[in-house]
Amino acid sequence: MTDPYKQLARVAGYLSFSATLVKRDGTSVELSVKAERTDDERIESQYPGSLRVRAWSADVSDLLREDGSVCYPADGDRLRVACRDGVLREYSTARESATSRYWNWRYGAPGNRIVFYTKTEGIEIGNDAGS
């Protein structure tokens, strides 16, 4: 029987974008991300409101550093995505409102794939031709 997580990883790979996770300390990791969804996250407080967030998923193995540690998305990080229109866009990380986390496990079995969150508006920082 085929491992369902491997099948899901193949589908995600087919629908993915090349990206770079730029950490707040200036280090970066090349990875492949899949756009999952865009949500209006409800922020409950004295004045209820909402925040638009975009969810992305990535394979945990893409987040491994040379020393073997995993660099999960965190506060102050940025995601640079090479979009299909040839434009390079940068998105700031954001918290998911229900858990207040920057990332969560994508599937029921931890260790395979994570889903993480950014603001929906990406800043255009160039195109594939290098401008």
Buried (B, 14 or more C-beta within 10 A) or exposed (E): EEEEBEEBBEEBEEEBBEBBBBBEEEEBBEBBBBBBEEBEBEEEEEEEEEBEBBBBBBBBEBBBEEEEEEBBBBEEBBBBBBBEEEBBBBBBBBBBBEEEBBBBEBBEEEEBBBBBBBBBEBEEEBEEEEE
